[in-house]
Amino acid sequence: MFGVDDWGGKLVIRFATACLLFAAGAAHAQNAGSETFKSVYAAHDASLDTNPRSEFWREAKPVYIGVDVRGQPQPRYRTAVRSRWTNENLYLFFECPYEELYLKPAPDTVAETNQLWKWDVAEVFLGSDFQNIRRYKEFELSPQGEWIDLDIDLALPHHEVGWTWNSGFKVAARIDRKAKIWYGTMRIPFAALDQRTPAAGNIFRANLFRGQGPSERQHQIAWKAPMTETFHTPERFGELVLVKAR
């Protein structure tokens, strides 16, 4: 049994501990309010590593997919995303907490999976055309390692026809069922994104998303809230910038 003073003291300790944990996480994250996602240079290409504590990923501070399409916080699904780049490729790493997975039966990790967005996925949209922002590329991966890439042109009546495009990107994924987190990583050739030579200072229009759960109750989570019912709202994208060091 504890008296009132004892319980008060315990609450203060718990609150202080929570504040310290939050502060520690914030210290290792990029500015939450920033419109910029920094991708950190790596001298050499790497294997597709799904360990967030690996040397390769420790060098990159995360941004977070953490709000719904209207900008309301979604703390249960707050997803850390990190990025690295080399002279040839752009890398992204997703750390995705979940409550229950919604997975496609009989996954195919070799061939592209059309309409993968009907199941749990992590996504990045990337555009290098700042004149026509309705043209960009979309990349998705699932917890099972399925994938799809799309060349998006919003001027078309059915922009999803862009799934027949092939970027040559690669993915890897891993599910930690005990921790209820799935991890996914992408390696995207710059040749599929941009005509520029990769260099520090290059900027891409970008947004990051997750779909979690079946369509009738799917949680749609974003880095930059589209403020509409579709992720395909390029006016709301942020920017991914290539930097030499974090």
Long-range contacts (C-beta under 8 A, 24 or more apart in sequence): 28-61, 28-62, 29-61, 29-62, 29-63, 29-64, 29-80, 30-61, 30-62, 30-63, 32-63, 32-64, 34-63, 34-238, 35-224, 35-238, 35-239, 36-238, 36-239, 36-240, 36-241, 37-63, 37-81, 37-83, 37-206, 37-208, 37-223, 37-238, 37-239, 37-240, 37-241, 38-83, 38-240, 38-241, 38-243, 38-246, 39-83, 39-84, 39-85, 39-90, 39-91, 39-240, 39-241, 39-242, 39-243, 40-83, 40-84, 40-85, 40-243, 40-244, 40-245, 40-246, 41-84, 41-85, 41-86, 41-200, 41-242, 41-243, 41-244, 41-245, 42-84, 42-85, 42-86, 42-91, 43-86, 44-86, 45-86, 45-88, 45-89, 45-187, 46-84, 46-91, 48-170, 48-171, 48-172, 48-185, 48-186, 48-187, 49-172, 49-185, 50-93, 50-172, 50-173, 50-174, 50-183, 50-184, 50-185, 51-183, 52-80, 52-82, 52-93, 52-95, 52-183, 56-84, 56-91, 57-82, 57-84, 57-93, 59-84, 59-246, 60-84, 60-93, 60-246, 61-246, 62-95, 63-208, 63-223, 64-223, 65-94, 65-122, 65-208, 65-209, 65-210, 65-221, 65-222, 65-223, 66-221, 66-223, 67-221, 67-222, 67-225, 68-219, 68-220, 68-221, 68-222, 68-225, 69-220, 69-222, 69-225, 69-226, 69-227, 69-228, 69-229, 69-230, 69-231, 70-225, 70-227, 71-225, 71-227, 74-219, 74-221, 77-210, 77-212, 77-219, 77-221, 79-122, 79-208, 79-210, 79-221, 81-122, 81-124, 81-208, 81-223, 83-240, 85-190, 85-198, 85-242, 86-198, 87-198, 88-189, 88-190, 88-198, 89-187, 89-188, 89-189, 89-190, 90-126, 90-186, 90-187, 90-188, 90-190, 90-193, 91-185, 91-186, 91-187, 91-188, 92-124, 92-185, 92-186, 92-188, 93-183, 93-184, 93-185, 94-122, 94-141, 94-183, 94-184, 94-185, 94-210, 95-181, 95-183, 96-122, 96-143, 96-181, 96-182, 96-183, 96-184, 96-210, 96-212, 97-180, 97-181, 98-143, 98-180, 98-181, 98-182, 98-212, 99-180, 100-213, 101-143, 101-175, 101-182, 102-212, 102-213, 102-214, 103-142, 103-143, 103-144, 104-142, 104-144, 104-146, 107-142, 107-144, 107-145, 107-146, 108-146, 109-144, 109-145, 109-146, 109-147, 112-147, 112-148, 112-149, 112-163, 112-166, 113-142, 113-146, 113-147, 113-148, 114-148, 114-163, 115-148, 115-160, 116-140, 116-142, 116-146, 116-147, 116-148, 117-148, 117-211, 118-215, 119-146, 119-211, 120-182, 120-210, 120-211, 120-212, 120-213, 121-210, 121-211, 122-184, 122-208, 122-209, 122-210, 123-208, 123-209, 123-210, 123-211, 123-231, 124-186, 124-206, 124-207, 124-208, 124-209, 125-152, 125-205, 125-206, 125-207, 125-208, 125-209, 125-231, 125-232, 125-234, 125-237, 126-188, 126-193, 126-204, 126-205, 126-206, 126-240, 127-204, 127-205, 127-206, 127-234, 127-237, 128-193, 128-194, 128-195, 128-196, 128-204, 128-205, 130-205, 133-205, 133-234, 133-235, 133-237, 134-234, 136-205, 136-234, 137-167, 137-192, 137-193, 138-162, 139-167, 139-169, 139-186, 139-188, 141-171, 141-173, 141-184, 141-185, 141-186, 142-173, 142-184, 143-173, 143-175, 143-182, 143-184, 144-173, 144-175, 145-171, 145-172, 145-173, 145-184, 147-171, 149-192, 152-232, 154-232, 154-234, 159-232, 167-192, 167-193, 168-192, 198-242, 199-242, 200-242, 200-243, 200-244, 201-241, 201-242, 201-243, 202-241, 202-242, 203-239, 203-240, 203-241, 203-242, 204-239, 204-240, 204-241, 205-234, 205-237, 205-238, 205-239, 205-240, 206-237, 206-238, 206-239, 206-240, 207-231, 207-236, 207-237, 207-238
